[in-house]
Amino acid sequence: METALEWLQVVLGWLRELDPVVSAAVAAVALSGWVAQRLGRLRRGAPEERYRRWFVKEYRVYNPYVAAQETLQLDRHLVPLFATEDGQPDRPAAAERIADRASHVVLLGDAGSGKTTMLKAFGIAALGGIGGRGGARQHREVPILVPVRLLRGATLTGYIVTMLRSQKGLALTKEEAHQFLSEVLQQKRCVVLLDGLDEVTPTAYSGVRDEVYRFLKDHKPELPTANARIVITCRRLTFLRIADDWRPEHFGPRRAFALAPLGDTEILAYLQAFPERFPEVDGPQRFMQQLRASGTLGMHRNPLVLSMSVGLYGGRKFPAIAHSTARLYDEMINEMLSRHSFQADGLSTGVNEFDQADKLRILREFALRAALGPQGFGPFDRSTLADVVSEKGDRLRQHPRDRAGEFVDEIIDRSGLFSSVADGQYEFVHRSLQEHLVAAELLRQGDDGRQVLRERAEQREWRRVVLFYTATADQTVVTPFIEELADLDPVLACACLSGADCLNPVGFSVLERMADPLRDPTPAVMLSALTAVLAATASPREAIRDAAHDQAFTWLRDVAGEADAADALGGTHETLLEVITMLVERLGESDVRRSMVVRLVAVVPDDPRFVEPLWRCLRTAEGVGHQSLVPLIDRLLRLATDPACFRALQGQPAANPTFATALRREQAYPFRRGLDRKSNLVTLLCWAQEVDLKASDANRFLEAGATDPVRWASLEADWRRRGVSVVVPVIGAHRIDRQSAERATGALLTLLSVATLLAVGWDLARPRGVLGSVGGAVTVMLATVELGLALTMLGVQPQIEMRRVRLWRPNEWIDAYEDPRSQHWLVPEAGSSGSANGVTG
């Protein structure tokens, strides 16, 4: 001890003898190291901020079907994708409904409908957007995306913690991961996005279900997962079979939504997001015309199919668009495998070394082997794919010999067909790609392949394989296969008619089998049958198309007049949309179809996709008794009060009924600085005047016109001349999360800074202060800066907002300019600015 004290005295003496300059340098080095450490800690940020940055970087890029240099990004290209709530007559946007914290959410949709992309878009929006500036952080939900197929017997909590610690670019420590998860759970801000319930194998399903139940009942103080909210995605028909497992008494309060197919306006908006692909001004519109001319517009209402088609045909003046989804998949896979293989001056200047046909053969055989193996349609090891390459090497055009790893890397790195799920583990970028490749390999194997498919046709995870197989097979192969399939699963056999070149007698027989399930009182059975019949209306054979239309129409005629027509449609308005669209497309054949559309208006939800068929029904109603169209006009007015539906209405072809003269248009819309009087909304208002309509759900605009016409007509003048408002700044602050050590340091520095400011103030107040005016000012400035840094370490973040305060409203109806259901009728920009919540996949 004495030796240590003597050594310390020697060191202190040595420091006293040092030159003051050297002492200052040593102090500066020590201070700079401390500052660098603090700044580094600030840059690294708290776990939540690091998680936000990682999540945005990981999921903002989502479209692999367009060439890599034109990758679509969520923050740059948002296309509205709406969800219809089962049994509820309104139009919710998918992202809005997922963001509703009142309950858990089940998001349903067919293959390629955008379920996964919707979760990613919601997650980025929930975290404040790309820049993280949207909304106060302490009120944000924190989304955690969990592909259900990756649980593999692990606990949901364990998977989340492991993911937080293992992801590149995030890699939280064990303490940070537990602290981060614990805080968001205790604050009830955690929302777990369980993606792909339909992708869980039947043997693993019960374990996954029970684990979700356990997760939602765990109230342990350190990790109260019962405080989390759950969002589950699943294919629609798969969920019908397991819906009882997710009822409120088991799962807790929940709401179910079904993603609706894209409408014309959404398809056009998606095409306009690719100026490189469509450089001409009218490029997107011309491509839409080509889709209509080819008869493939219907299949392009699926977001996955649309994104594939843009990747394949975008930029071509006269593309030979594939007439079936199966053919489109073939072309798209070939396109993705040939990326980076270019021809110039007759010489190959690309970077691909291996033959494209070889890669396609390997993918087909591997896809089938994986599907038949324990992993099914889930993730696989890179080494497993490499083993297949080595095993099949003698059959390839270019024998890779000892280069199987390079062969596999070329597919993984350059095609975009696979995505990484963990180190050395991959999966097809979309499950339907593997399903298509499995069908192609089974078809290539002839009778053996058909036998394999027959044995698995009743397994739900093989349903899409069956659809791809029948859409691709030759008539001589598919006809007997569907005939056999009808004995096993008549509903699936009927759905196969949508793409199969099946002989008419067999097709008619399959449709006849739908009579009983269409009358079944069980919604799951009836809805599956109706969906299959509607799918058959897209058959490549005209006679089968007509028979399917007639069967759907006959069924609808029997239920359309019932008060519970929505329940008869299976409780999903997505099916209702398909039915109404079908009826409108056949309006010219019978007047009864128009009257049925009008009768179905009562159960139409507020969905922009209903605007197009309903407007077309009204636009072609010249010569039809006006009073019979009152429900249709009233429903369109209600739809137009929603900004998204209003935009859909304004984007439809113009209507010019004979009574809509210039004078009538001025009477219906006397505002000069608002909308164009030739717009569709003004035409609709003329229709309402013509039939003397009293709107059943009036907004402030309609209410003012019906109650006080004089003051309604002066709205624009009163609002512009006498409305007075001011903009005032509002200063506030909110708190963000920091680590415990950083908070402790911030608290200590806050106390020191405040003490320094008090001491300097006391010193400056003395007649003969030590610091003097200059030294005091410098010290105050430094202490203030230090105080600001200390507060950021505590998590305090200032906010300044500008708010408009209206001082005077002379007209009692002037609030129509602020009413969210009216303002877009009066101010053109209000109906067109901003993006709808949602994306397409």
Secondary structure, DSSP 4 states (H G I P E B T S, - for coil): -HHHHHHHHHHHHHHHHS-HHHHHHHHHHHHHHHHHHHHHHHHH--HHHHHHHHHHHHHSB---SS-GGG--BTTT-----BEEETT--S--BHHHHHT-TTSEEEEEE-TTSSHHHHHHHHHHHHTTTTTT-SS-GGG--EEEEEEGGG-TT--HHHHHHHHHHHSTTT---HHHHHHHHHHHHHTT-EEEEEE-GGGS-HHHHHHHHHHHHHHTT---SSS-GGG-EEEEEEEHHHHHHHGGGGSHHHH-SEEEEEEPPP-HHHHHHHHHT-TTT--STTHHHHHHHHHHHHT-TTGGGSHHHHHHHHHHHTT-SS----SSHHHHHHHHHHHHHTTT--EETTEE--S--S-HHHHHHHHHHHHHHHHHSTTTTS-EEHHHHHHHHHHTGGGSSS--TT-HHHHHHHHHHHS--EEEEETTEEEESSHHHHHHHHHHHHHHTTHHHHHHHHHHTTSGGGHHHHHHHHHHS-HHHHHHHHHHHHHH-HHHHHHHTTT----HHHHHHHHHTTHHHHT-SSHHHHHHHHHHHHHHTT-SSHHHHHHHHHHHHHHHHHHTTSTTHHHHTTT-HHHHHHHHHHHHHTGGG-HHHHHHHHHHGGG--S-GGGHHHHHHHHHT-TTS-GGGGHHHHHHHHHHHTSHHHHHHHHTSPP---TT--HHHHHHH---SSSS-TTSHHHHHHHHHHHTT---TT--HHHHHHHH-HHHHHTHHHHHHHT-EEEEEEEEEEEE----HHHHHHHHHHHHHHHHHHHHHHHHHHSTT-SSHHHHHHHHHHHHHHHHHHHHHHHTEEEEEEEEEEEEE--STTGGGGT-TTTHHHH-HHHHHSS--S----
